[in-house]
Amino acid sequence: MSQTVERALRVLESIAEEPRTIEEVAELMGVHPSTALRSLQVLEARHFVVRDARHVFRLGSGLFALANEALEKVDLRSTAEPHLNQLNRDVGHTVHLAILEGDQVIYVDKRESLNPVRMWSRIGNVAPMHCTAVAKAIVAFLPRASRERLAGLVTYERFTKNTITSADRFLAELEATVERGFALDHLEHEDFVNCMGVPIRGASGEVVGSVSITTTTLLCTYEELLGFEPVLAVAAQAISIDHGWQPPQ
């Protein structure tokens, strides 16, 4: 049974990368096409995958419905919804909401820019911890031991010339984030994107997520982004309060 489940998951992962034929799935799984077909048929019956007239398989509506149901159960997402909408209207740029899930920071909600330029990010994607403000805004405000442990897990892939590429530099950046109260991604993940993030707190004061504003250099300078810090801080505080946090007197 465990082997069957593992095969089904491997099939989904391969199709998530790009639509594939039975033969392509079989090759990636290292199994006979008939074995791959059986796995695909099980997933197809649950609408987790669908095939077109050319017998090419792609992810299906059943999987999307399951993912959306899981995201809806993230309480922070519903708490933050009206504040994300307002922030998006106030600044006109892309707004993200993220949480720490295990050892990864995950995008759980997004409001697209009111401008025609769109961001690469998708709900459910992992935010690279060392080069995105939405991730730094969470990790920086964790207990020191947690910060150091997570910093040791990062692979420090270089995306641009500004990307942080070592644990020492990452930890130093997290310290700077705590001091200023907000996180920054200054052309670190994409060389035309700047981002600023602020932590969201829960009832006991712990960091439960983050909210960020993401801009492109075509539409907003780095200095203009920094000017949005007050409205971002207000949004983060409002989400935190609605999520049970009581700010200190």
Buried (B, 14 or more C-beta within 10 A) or exposed (E): EEEEEEBBEBBBEBBEEEBBBBEBBBBBBEBEBEBBBBBBEBBBEEBBBBBEEEEBBEBBEBBEEEEEEEBEEBEBBBBBBEBBEBBBEBBBBBBBBBBBEEEBBBBBBBBBBEBEBEBEBEBEBBBBBBBBBBBBBBBBBBEEEBBBEBBEEBEBEEBBEEBBBEBEBBBEBBEEBEEEBBBBBBBBBBEEBBBBBBBBBBEEBEBBBBBBBBBBBEBBEEEEBEEBBEBBBBBBBBBBBBBBBEEEE
